[in-house]
Amino acid sequence: MATPPNSPAAVLITGASSGIGEALAKAYATPGRLLALAGRDRGRLDAVATACRGFGAAVEAAAIDVADRDAMRAWIEGVDDRHPIDLAIANAGISAGTGGQGESEEQCRNIFAVNLDGVLNTAWPALTRMRGRRRGQIAIISSIAAFRGLPGTPAYSASKAAVKAYGEALRGWLAKDGIRVSVVCPGFVRSRMTAVNKFPMPMIMDADKAAGIIVKGLARDKARIAFPWPMYALLWLLGALPPAWTDPLLKVVPEKE
Ligand SMILES: NC(=O)c1ccc[n+]([C@@H]2O[C@H](COP(=O)([O-])OP(=O)(O)OC[C@H]3O[C@@H](n4cnc5c(N)ncnc54)[C@H](OP(=O)(O)O)[C@@H]3O)[C@@H](O)[C@H]2O)c1
């Protein structure tokens, strides 16, 4: 069965071995579609690939570090040679919690390498090929933590702010080339990343529900897919108000351990 018109026939997803990326892979796993999935944990990635094949998709899975620029370019160009990529989702990401080191200097640098360089290493090879075809779509997974520098997660919120601004700018820059760009800003989602948090996570949702919202938003070519709206509104407001007002409030926000 062919994929419907305006529906991506070839979808590339980084960070597909867990959480939101895994849920997105399963949401896009339909007959007639090619999924190119990447993660680092070969066992978990293969389990996701097998599940997606069970839903009828053709799957190529690669264990690859998004921070490795040359390896990412070789992988993405190889996939694109075989199946021109319609949608590339730069989803792989880490926080202080997933690194298990808090935001030490080492983990701060890892966070930027994965969350920022990893997005560039995904977006650039994809957009270079898409420009040649004058069509394609890129999704960048940011966070509602992008709207205000959060003292509990400095490098995480800064890395997400960087890719949010980059994606917003890319959308305008690449429109003339027929490439659509969306920035995704989720609130708390159940995943390995949030499983380590010992503090309350308001309005946390399942990864399947988050993936459904993202798939729908991308199909509508939304510039910003931010959810759930009360958390989005709260973080947006925190970012808009003067720091002199919000710094005291943010003192009570817990840190990642
Ligand atoms: N969960 C939330 O509440 C939330 C909220 C807002 C935004 N986000 C963002 O959503 C994205 C997915 O996070 P998640 O919640 O689904 O977390 P997760 O369950 O920990 O999944 C993270 C994914 O990224 C991959 N990854 C991490 N470092 C990598 C590297 N160096 N190279 C390649 N792949 C790497 C992981 O692969 P391996 O496990 O195989 O290493 C895994 O597939 C992240 O960008 C995160 O910042 C999450």
The ligand as a MOL file (V3000), in Angstrom:
LIG
                    3D

  0  0  0     0  0            999 V3000
M  V30 BEGIN CTAB
M  V30 COUNTS 48 52 0 0 0
M  V30 BEGIN ATOM
M  V30 1 N 10.7770 13.7840 28.2470 0
M  V30 2 C 10.5230 15.0820 28.3530 0
M  V30 3 O 9.8550 15.5140 29.3140 0
M  V30 4 C 10.9850 16.0280 27.2780 0
M  V30 5 C 10.4500 17.3270 27.2900 0
M  V30 6 C 10.8640 18.2200 26.3250 0
M  V30 7 C 11.7700 17.8410 25.3490 0
M  V30 8 N 12.2850 16.5780 25.3770 0 CHG=1
M  V30 9 C 13.2440 16.2320 24.3310 0
M  V30 10 O 12.7690 15.1190 23.6070 0
M  V30 11 C 13.8830 14.4160 23.0560 0
M  V30 12 C 13.7340 12.9360 23.3800 0
M  V30 13 O 13.8650 12.7800 24.7960 0
M  V30 14 P 13.1120 11.6260 25.6020 0
M  V30 15 O 12.3470 12.2800 26.6640 0
M  V30 16 O 12.4490 10.6920 24.6690 0 CHG=-1
M  V30 17 O 14.3770 10.9460 26.3190 0
M  V30 18 P 14.9770 9.4790 26.2600 0
M  V30 19 O 13.9320 8.4600 26.4920 0
M  V30 20 O 16.1710 9.5270 27.1470 0
M  V30 21 O 15.4570 9.3390 24.7300 0
M  V30 22 C 16.5790 10.0330 24.2500 0
M  V30 23 C 16.9750 9.4480 22.9270 0
M  V30 24 O 18.1190 10.1750 22.4470 0
M  V30 25 C 19.1400 9.2400 22.1320 0
M  V30 26 N 20.4670 9.8040 22.3500 0
M  V30 27 C 20.9460 10.3980 23.4690 0
M  V30 28 N 22.2310 10.7530 23.2830 0
M  V30 29 C 22.5600 10.3730 22.0210 0
M  V30 30 C 23.7370 10.4650 21.2350 0
M  V30 31 N 24.8630 11.0420 21.7060 0
M  V30 32 N 23.7090 9.9630 19.9800 0
M  V30 33 C 22.5960 9.3880 19.4950 0
M  V30 34 N 21.4470 9.2540 20.1780 0
M  V30 35 C 21.4380 9.7600 21.4310 0
M  V30 36 C 18.8970 8.0760 23.0480 0
M  V30 37 O 19.5340 6.9450 22.4860 0
M  V30 38 P 20.1760 5.7690 23.4230 0
M  V30 39 O 19.2870 5.6310 24.6100 0
M  V30 40 O 20.1670 4.6080 22.4940 0
M  V30 41 O 21.5310 6.2690 23.7860 0
M  V30 42 C 17.3870 7.9810 23.0230 0
M  V30 43 O 16.9540 7.2990 21.8760 0
M  V30 44 C 15.1300 15.0720 23.6430 0
M  V30 45 O 15.6710 15.9830 22.7180 0
M  V30 46 C 14.5950 15.8020 24.8530 0
M  V30 47 O 15.4080 16.8790 25.2140 0
M  V30 48 C 11.9050 15.6660 26.3050 0
M  V30 END ATOM
M  V30 BEGIN BOND
M  V30 1 1 1 2
M  V30 2 2 2 3
M  V30 3 1 2 4
M  V30 4 1 4 5
M  V30 5 2 4 48
M  V30 6 2 5 6
M  V30 7 1 6 7
M  V30 8 2 7 8
M  V30 9 1 8 9
M  V30 10 1 8 48
M  V30 11 1 9 10
M  V30 12 1 9 46
M  V30 13 1 10 11
M  V30 14 1 11 12
M  V30 15 1 11 44
M  V30 16 1 12 13
M  V30 17 1 13 14
M  V30 18 2 14 15
M  V30 19 1 14 16
M  V30 20 1 14 17
M  V30 21 1 17 18
M  V30 22 2 18 19
M  V30 23 1 18 20
M  V30 24 1 18 21
M  V30 25 1 21 22
M  V30 26 1 22 23
M  V30 27 1 23 24
M  V30 28 1 23 42
M  V30 29 1 24 25
M  V30 30 1 25 26
M  V30 31 1 25 36
M  V30 32 1 26 27
M  V30 33 1 26 35
M  V30 34 2 27 28
M  V30 35 1 28 29
M  V30 36 1 29 30
M  V30 37 2 29 35
M  V30 38 1 30 31
M  V30 39 2 30 32
M  V30 40 1 32 33
M  V30 41 2 33 34
M  V30 42 1 34 35
M  V30 43 1 36 37
M  V30 44 1 36 42
M  V30 45 1 37 38
M  V30 46 2 38 39
M  V30 47 1 38 40
M  V30 48 1 38 41
M  V30 49 1 42 43
M  V30 50 1 44 45
M  V30 51 1 44 46
M  V30 52 1 46 47
M  V30 END BOND
M  V30 END CTAB
M  END
